[in-house]
Amino acid sequence: MAFLRSFGAYVPERVVTNAELAPQLGVEGEWIASVSGIEERRYAAADDTVATLGLRAAQDCLERAGLTASELGMILVSSGSSERFCPGPACLIAAGLGLTMTPAIDIPIASAGSLVAMVLASGLAATVGHILVIGSEIMSRRVAYTPEGKDTAILFGDGAGACIVSPDTGFARIADTCIFTDGAMAEALSIQNELIRMDGPAIIRHVSRKLPDAIKTLLKRNDISAKGVGTYLLHQANLNLISRVAKSLDAPIDRFYANIQRYGNTSSASMLVAASEWRERNAGAVVEPIVLGAFGVGLNWGAVLALPLG
């Protein structure tokens, strides 16, 4: 058995509005908002790294969990924007926490990696103990600020989110999970030559079907209706896409927590940043099911179902 114990997050101080970004891309700020739902995003400082952002989110998450780093049994870190491919940020975050023996493993799956890590953690927690899951990204360095790069440059921001999956206690029980991969779609979303490459229409077409199907799989297995879910915490890719998922599930849109308007798409961090903000605003006992869902490079996608205690 595994439990969601805490969430945490860190976003950089610098706010970049549509009005600031639009002239670089040859578009209007109103157009950015209409196609993405994004009004502003955060950009990392020049001396920030994926690891330093992730470390701050980890510290926030540990504090909220009432745990020390020495109590962790494992760290799983997702990032698609790390400055160095190997070793990745996981070992640096562990070192920043003062750990020298705790396994720290990288999961380089942009956007979906934190969801994949949560699924892995839910299966491993009973064996290794508390597992810290982190998604950390500096995607502002993976886009081209030109008219040709506008379709990706308008979307992405920087930040880090974290979650602790525990074997013994938490605010909600992880009841079921599912993850999937379709390598035939690998070219539709990737990071090559340090830049994001995305076939937007293809991604929207596939994700609008595949992510709701994954969520429906979990709900059917657990005899829960889509309208019976209290909160949906999804990867914050595009506000219009979140609306499509809600429509496909025939679930009320107000059950889908969204903060993409203020942070943009922070890739692997986005689901956890949203979850952290949601939990901070809803700190009481969980009384309805929670669904977390994400999709990303690979194409990888999946969902996690968490239920109230008792």
Secondary structure, 3 states (H helix, E strand, C coil): CEEEEEEEEECCCEEEEHHHHHHHHCCCHHHHHHHHCCCEEEECCCCCCHHHHHHHHHHHHHHHHCCCHHHEEEEEEECCCCCCCCCCHHHHHHHHCCCCCCCEEEECCCCCHHHHHHHHHHHHHHHHCEEEEEEEEEHHHCCCCCHHHHHHHCCECEEEEEEEEECCCCCEEEEEEEEEECHHHHHHEEEECCEEEECHHHHHHHHHHHHHHHHHHHHHHCCCCHHHCCEEEECCCCHHHHHHHHHHHCCCHHHEECCHHHHCECHHHHHHHHHHHHHHHCCCCCCCCEEEEEEECCCEEEEEEEECCC
